[in-house]
Amino acid sequence: MKIIMNKNELASFQTKAKILEIARQKFVTKGFYNTSLQEIVEEIGLTRGAFYHHFKNKEEILCELISIIQGEIADYIVEKSMRSNDAWEQLIIGCACFVEKAIDKDIIKILLIDGPSVISWQEWKRIDSENSESHLKEQLLILQTQGKIKDINIDFLTSFISGGLNELAMSISTTNSIDIQEVEVSIRQFLEGIKKDG
């Protein structure tokens, strides 16, 4: 169903999108702490009052950007994992694709560096649980239903894999190059332990 906005709603939507775009650029290049709210407001040509109509503060912008980035990663994972009809292969591809996207300099700074240090761990975890973790959990439940993985607590397994992928992305981001095929092979070997025939 197509949503039709009136002129005021459209203008508000466009202004909010512009705030997010400018903030994202600045958070990536300068970092969250080194970017002032005044810089964002002045670049867009807004008054402080107009800004507060859309966001309470910089932290709220960051939360929304994390959700947006999580959505972008999810879309990429779905696109790439659909090259296989096998649920196990989709899991491997999805995990590797998460790492591939997360290490992008335009993503890792907001998602895994500034995000967890600026907003509370509980809030960051909530956003992650509603996005990346929920997709991972869904895939693991499919595999368990198909009898392809061992009888393991899926909530524990989801947290274990998700945390490992975040840490792997952070570790790889400090290197000068990445071989995504090597990442995929490593993930495959690691996850073989949860397969029923592994």
N, C-alpha and C positions, 0 to 999 in steps of 0.2 A: 504494500500500500504506500503510495507516494504522499509524503507530508508536504503540504503547501504552507509556506510562511508568509505573514504579512511583511510590509516594509520594515517595520520596527524590529520584528523578530529576526529578519534576515540581516539587518545591520548589526544587531547584537551578536548573532552567530558569527558574522565575519570579523567583528572586533575581537571576540574571544579567541577565534582561530589565529588572528594576527598576534595577539598577546602570547599565545602558546608557541607560535613559530619563532618570534623574536627571542623569547625566553629560552627556548631550546637551543638556538644558535649560541646565545651568550653563555648558557650553562655548560655547553660543550667546550667552547673556546676559552672561557675564563674561569669556569667552575661556579657552583652555586654561591659559595660564600663571597667570591670576588665580584659578583654581579649585584648591583644595587637595583632596588625597585625603581628608583628614579630614572636609571638608564633605560629600562624597558618602557616606562611611561613616556619618556621624552622621545624615544625613537619612533614610537607609534603616533605620537602627537595627542596623547590623552591627558586629561587632568587626573589627579589622584582620585577624585570623587568618581570619575567615570570608570577608573580601573577597579575600584572597590565594588562596583556594581557587578563585576564578573568574578573576582577572586578576593578572598579575605587578606591573603598575604602571599609571599613567595613560596612558602611551604605547600600551600594549596595548589599552586601552579605545578610544582615538582610532582606532587601526588598524581595529578592528572596526566602529566607527561609520562610518568612511569606506566600508568595504565595504557596510554596510547602506544608506547613502545612495546609493552607486553602483547598488545593486539597485533602490532606489525610483525612481531616474531611469530606469533601463532599463525598468522596468515601465511607466512613464508614456510613454516613447518608443514602445514596442511598441503600447500602447493607441491612441495618437494616429496613428501611422504606418499602422496597419491600415485607416484610412479610405480608403486608396488601394491598388489592386492593382499599381500600377506601381512597380518597384524604384527608379527614379530619383526619383520623387516621395517615396517612403518615405525615401530618403536626405536630401532637403531638409527634410522634415517632422521627421525624427529629429534633425538638426543644430539646427534652430530650437527644438525641444522641449528639447534638452539645455541650451541657453542659458537658455530660459525657466525651467527648474527650478533650474539652477545659481545663478541670481542671487537666489533666495529667501534672505532673511536667515537662515533656519534651516538653510540648506544651505551657502551660500558660506563662512560663517565656518569651518566644520569642514572642508569639502572643499577649498577653494582658498586659504584664508588660513592657518589654523593647521596644517592637514594637512602641506603641503609644508615648513613652517618647523620643525615639531616632529619628525617622523619623518624618516629619511634620504630623500634624493631617490630612491634605488634602491628603497626599500620603497614609497614613494608611487607610483612608476612601476609597480611590480609589481602593486599593487592596481588601478591604473587600467587596466593592460594586461589584467588578468583580467576587467574589467567593461566600462566604456565603450569602450575601444579595441578590445576583442575583437568587440563588436557592430558597431562602425563598420567594422572590417576585413572582417567577414563580409559586410556589405552591399556593400562595394566589390568583393569577390571575386565576388559574384553579378552585379554590373553588368559586371565584366570578362568573366565567362563568357558573359553575354548579348551581349557586343560593344557595349555602350553607352558605355564609357569607353575612353580611349586606353591604349595599352600602356605603363603606368607601373609602377614598382616599388611594389607595394601596401603594403609595410611603410613605405617612405618617405612615401607619400601619407597613410597612416593617421596617422602621427606629425605630419605637417604640418597636417592638418585638425584633429586632436584638440588640438594645441597652440594653434592659432588660435581654436578654440571656447572653450578655457579662458581665453585672453587677452581674448577678446571679452566673456565673462561678467564678468570682473574689471573691465573698462573700463565696461561698462554699469551695473554695481552701484554705481558712484559717482555716477550721475545720479539725478534724482528720479522719472523716469518711464521706461517702456519701451513701445514700440510693437512688439509681437511680429510684426506683419505686415511692418513695415519691416525687422526682423531677418531674417525669412524671405526677403524680396526681395533683401537684400544677400548672404545666403548663396547664394541661387540664382545671382545674377550672378557671384559669385566662382567657384562650382563649374562654371559653364558651360565654363570653360577646359579641363576634363578630359573633356568629352563628345566622342565621336567626330564628332558632327555640329555641335559647338560652334564 
